[in-house]
Amino acid sequence: MCSVLEKKYIDPERPYSSEELNDIRKKFIRYLRVGNVVIRHDSCGHSYLAKSNGRKEKEAIDSNGQNLGSCSVCWKINRTPKNLRNNAQELVDIYMETPSCNFAPPVAFSYVDLEKDFYTWLYNEFNPVEPRKNHN
């Protein structure tokens, strides 16, 4: 399996308008099923959008946005394979320094690409596979 943590960034061959960047962002957010509820963890400094219809989103709505339990980003870093953990930490560090981390409209393709990689890693990679049930 190839991870977004192993990917090399390639500059796009053409400029993108802000409208195109917003469209690209909307498509991957919808595809990855990322919601619009912001989770912030002051203890570690991470902020991210909760998975749509997920436990964190429900807890945030029920508690009026209070800081909720453990940080999904910290949890995911610890669950990332050891050989890719430094790459994961670097992805998180870079993402947390961009305007995308504050959920600002994207201003460059590189920010949209970084945000896509961040949420792909956070919600779609290295997830344990549920055992299949035998239907005999």
Residue frames relative to the residue before (quaternion, step in Angstrom):
aa qw qx qy qz dx dy dz
M 1.0000 0.0000 0.0000 0.0000 0.00 0.00 0.00
C 0.2639 -0.7471 0.5917 0.1490 3.54 -0.97 0.89
S 0.2539 -0.7900 0.5480 0.1058 3.56 -0.81 1.02
V 0.5698 -0.5573 0.4653 0.3851 3.57 -1.21 0.41
L 0.5814 0.5907 -0.3667 0.4226 3.57 1.22 -0.39
E 0.6978 0.4447 -0.2584 0.4985 3.60 1.26 -0.35
K 0.5152 0.6781 -0.3949 0.3445 3.57 1.27 -0.17
K 0.3124 -0.7112 0.5996 0.1927 3.54 -1.20 0.64
Y 0.4134 -0.7125 0.5119 0.2439 3.56 -0.87 0.96
I 0.0955 -0.7692 0.6310 0.0328 3.54 -1.02 0.91
D 0.4510 -0.6862 0.4999 0.2753 3.56 -0.79 1.03
P 0.4936 -0.6486 0.4790 0.3258 3.59 -0.99 0.75
E 0.5335 -0.6599 0.4409 0.2925 3.54 -1.18 0.62
R 0.7814 0.2010 -0.1198 0.5785 3.58 1.24 -0.21
P 0.5458 -0.5980 0.4525 0.3738 3.59 -1.18 0.34
Y 0.2680 -0.7461 0.5877 0.1616 3.56 -1.23 0.50
S 0.4305 -0.6766 0.5298 0.2761 3.57 -1.04 0.78
S 0.6398 -0.5201 0.3870 0.4127 3.59 -1.22 0.37
E 0.6180 0.5428 -0.3418 0.4546 3.59 1.10 -0.65
E 0.6442 0.5073 -0.3123 0.4798 3.59 0.99 -0.82
L 0.6493 0.5185 -0.3153 0.4584 3.58 0.95 -0.88
N 0.6466 0.5063 -0.3157 0.4753 3.58 1.00 -0.81
D 0.6447 0.5189 -0.3206 0.4607 3.60 0.99 -0.81
I 0.6408 0.5141 -0.3212 0.4710 3.59 0.96 -0.87
R 0.6547 0.5162 -0.3056 0.4599 3.56 0.93 -0.92
K 0.6592 0.5144 -0.3134 0.4501 3.61 0.85 -0.95
K 0.6595 0.5217 -0.3132 0.4413 3.58 0.94 -0.86
F 0.7200 0.4211 -0.2877 0.4706 3.60 0.79 -0.87
I 0.5923 0.5496 -0.3703 0.4582 3.61 1.10 -0.57
R 0.6634 0.4857 -0.2955 0.4865 3.57 0.98 -0.85
Y 0.6539 0.5276 -0.3038 0.4491 3.60 0.94 -0.93
L 0.7333 0.4038 -0.2242 0.4989 3.60 0.94 -0.90
R 0.3623 -0.7630 0.4556 0.2812 3.58 1.36 -0.10
V 0.2669 0.7395 -0.5510 0.2799 3.54 0.91 1.02
G 0.3681 -0.7535 0.5078 0.1973 3.56 -0.87 0.96
N 0.5274 -0.6308 0.4622 0.3322 3.56 -1.25 -0.34
V 0.4951 0.6313 -0.4375 0.4062 3.59 1.26 0.33
V 0.2999 -0.7740 0.5397 0.1400 3.56 -0.69 1.17
I 0.1415 -0.7524 0.6400 0.0649 3.54 -0.99 0.97
R 0.0387 -0.7933 0.6076 -0.0063 3.58 -0.82 1.02
H 0.1058 -0.7717 0.6254 0.0463 3.53 -1.03 0.87
D 0.3166 -0.7872 0.5053 0.1569 3.55 -0.30 1.30
S 0.6219 0.5835 -0.3470 0.3903 3.59 1.01 -0.75
C 0.7899 0.2520 -0.1401 0.5413 3.62 1.02 -0.73
G 0.4788 -0.6988 0.4183 0.3278 3.60 1.24 -0.30
H 0.5270 0.6370 -0.4185 0.3759 3.60 1.22 0.15
S 0.0102 0.7540 -0.6566 -0.0154 3.52 -1.18 0.67
Y 0.0742 0.7892 -0.5991 0.1126 3.53 -1.04 0.84
L 0.4979 -0.6113 0.5147 0.3370 3.53 -1.30 0.26
A 0.4460 -0.6949 0.4994 0.2623 3.56 -0.90 0.95
K 0.5873 -0.5518 0.4614 0.3712 3.53 -1.26 0.51
S 0.5244 -0.6499 0.4545 0.3097 3.56 -0.93 0.92
N 0.8462 0.0698 -0.1136 0.5159 3.56 -0.91 1.03
G 0.4696 0.6781 -0.4398 0.3554 3.58 1.17 0.52
R 0.7242 -0.4401 0.3222 0.4219 3.53 -1.37 0.15
K 0.6647 0.5073 -0.3112 0.4516 3.61 0.89 -0.93
E 0.6365 0.5229 -0.3327 0.4591 3.58 0.97 -0.83
K 0.6652 0.4990 -0.3045 0.4645 3.60 0.87 -0.92
E 0.6599 0.5042 -0.3104 0.4626 3.61 0.91 -0.89
A 0.6508 0.5164 -0.3198 0.4555 3.60 0.96 -0.83
I 0.6545 0.4985 -0.3097 0.4767 3.57 0.97 -0.83
D 0.6840 0.4984 -0.2817 0.4521 3.59 0.92 -0.94
S 0.7645 0.3557 -0.1925 0.5020 3.61 1.06 -0.70
N 0.4737 -0.6995 0.4172 0.3351 3.60 1.25 0.36
G 0.7373 -0.4687 0.2300 0.4287 3.57 0.90 0.98
Q 0.3401 0.7415 -0.5141 0.2649 3.59 1.16 0.34
N 0.6171 -0.5408 0.4203 0.3873 3.56 -1.23 0.55
L 0.1860 -0.8375 0.5120 0.0427 3.55 -0.60 1.18
G 0.8613 -0.2170 0.1565 0.4319 3.54 -0.83 0.99
S 0.8017 -0.2647 0.2127 0.4919 3.51 -1.05 -0.80
C 0.5246 -0.6368 0.4812 0.2963 3.52 -1.24 0.57
S 0.4472 -0.7056 0.4855 0.2577 3.58 -0.77 1.01
V 0.6191 0.5395 -0.3474 0.4527 3.60 1.08 -0.67
C 0.6633 0.4847 -0.3026 0.4834 3.61 0.88 -0.91
W 0.6350 0.5324 -0.3217 0.4580 3.57 0.97 -0.87
K 0.6851 0.4939 -0.2857 0.4528 3.57 0.91 -0.96
I 0.6004 0.5444 -0.3632 0.4596 3.61 1.01 -0.73
N 0.6950 0.4765 -0.2741 0.4634 3.59 0.90 -0.90
R 0.6980 0.4423 -0.2665 0.4960 3.63 1.18 -0.44
T 0.5083 0.6253 -0.4272 0.4099 3.58 1.29 -0.07
P 0.5748 -0.5929 0.4169 0.3797 3.63 -0.94 0.76
K 0.6238 -0.6050 0.3558 0.3438 3.54 -0.99 0.92
N 0.6666 0.5145 -0.3166 0.4367 3.60 0.96 -0.79
L 0.7393 0.3649 -0.2238 0.5198 3.62 1.22 -0.30
R 0.4155 0.7510 -0.4431 0.2588 3.59 1.27 -0.09
N 0.6441 0.5035 -0.3321 0.4705 3.62 0.97 -0.75
N 0.6244 0.5254 -0.3336 0.4720 3.59 1.06 -0.73
A 0.6420 0.5208 -0.3189 0.4636 3.58 1.01 -0.83
Q 0.6585 0.5024 -0.3102 0.4667 3.57 0.91 -0.89
E 0.6473 0.5139 -0.3150 0.4666 3.58 1.01 -0.79
L 0.6251 0.5279 -0.3307 0.4703 3.60 0.99 -0.82
V 0.6681 0.4977 -0.2938 0.4686 3.58 0.89 -0.95
D 0.6622 0.5148 -0.3105 0.4473 3.59 0.85 -0.95
I 0.6758 0.4812 -0.2955 0.4737 3.58 0.88 -0.92
Y 0.6582 0.5152 -0.3131 0.4509 3.59 0.90 -0.91
M 0.6795 0.5079 -0.2953 0.4395 3.59 0.92 -0.88
E 0.6686 0.4838 -0.2980 0.4797 3.61 1.24 -0.28
T 0.6212 0.5635 -0.3417 0.4241 3.61 1.23 -0.14
P 0.6277 -0.5208 0.4086 0.4096 3.59 -1.24 0.29
S 0.5589 0.6145 -0.3890 0.3984 3.60 1.14 -0.54
C 0.5955 0.5833 -0.3521 0.4257 3.57 1.10 -0.70
N 0.7116 0.3947 -0.2370 0.5307 3.57 1.15 -0.60
F 0.4974 -0.7140 0.3779 0.3163 3.54 1.34 0.44
A 0.2935 0.7471 -0.5221 0.2881 3.54 1.15 0.77
P 0.6113 -0.5270 0.4124 0.4225 3.60 -1.15 0.41
P 0.5157 -0.6590 0.4416 0.3236 3.60 -0.94 0.82
V 0.1994 -0.7978 0.5618 0.0901 3.56 -0.99 0.87
A 0.7864 0.1511 -0.0946 0.5914 3.59 1.24 -0.20
F 0.6100 -0.5649 0.4123 0.3726 3.54 -1.15 0.63
S 0.6260 0.5596 -0.3478 0.4172 3.60 0.96 -0.79
Y 0.6399 0.5142 -0.3297 0.4663 3.61 1.06 -0.68
V 0.6457 0.5078 -0.3174 0.4737 3.58 0.98 -0.83
D 0.6539 0.5132 -0.3049 0.4649 3.57 0.96 -0.89
L 0.6494 0.5103 -0.3057 0.4738 3.59 0.98 -0.84
E 0.6555 0.5071 -0.3074 0.4676 3.57 0.93 -0.89
K 0.6319 0.5251 -0.3217 0.4706 3.58 1.00 -0.82
D 0.6593 0.4992 -0.3058 0.4719 3.60 0.92 -0.87
F 0.6343 0.5446 -0.3241 0.4429 3.58 0.97 -0.88
Y 0.7388 0.4092 -0.2447 0.4763 3.61 0.74 -1.00
T 0.5773 0.5512 -0.3804 0.4670 3.60 1.13 -0.51
W 0.6664 0.4848 -0.2917 0.4856 3.57 0.91 -0.93
L 0.6903 0.5116 -0.2916 0.4203 3.58 0.80 -1.03
Y 0.8331 0.2628 -0.1030 0.4757 3.59 0.80 -0.97
N 0.7960 0.3454 -0.1732 0.4659 3.63 1.08 -0.47
E 0.7146 0.4430 -0.2748 0.4665 3.61 1.12 -0.27
F 0.8599 0.1562 -0.1322 0.4676 3.52 -1.29 0.66
N 0.3652 0.7075 -0.5158 0.3163 3.55 1.04 0.77
P 0.4911 -0.6544 0.4684 0.3333 3.58 -0.90 0.80
V 0.3934 -0.7070 0.5403 0.2313 3.53 -1.03 0.81
E 0.4212 -0.6940 0.5261 0.2534 3.54 -0.89 0.98
P 0.4721 -0.6629 0.4850 0.3202 3.62 -0.90 0.80
R 0.4639 -0.6725 0.5022 0.2836 3.54 -1.04 0.81
K 0.3860 -0.7098 0.5451 0.2237 3.52 -1.05 0.82
N 0.4046 -0.7012 0.5364 0.2386 3.52 -1.02 0.84
H 0.1536 -0.8038 0.5722 0.0536 3.58 -0.66 1.11
N 0.1690 0.8035 -0.5514 0.1476 3.61 0.51 1.11
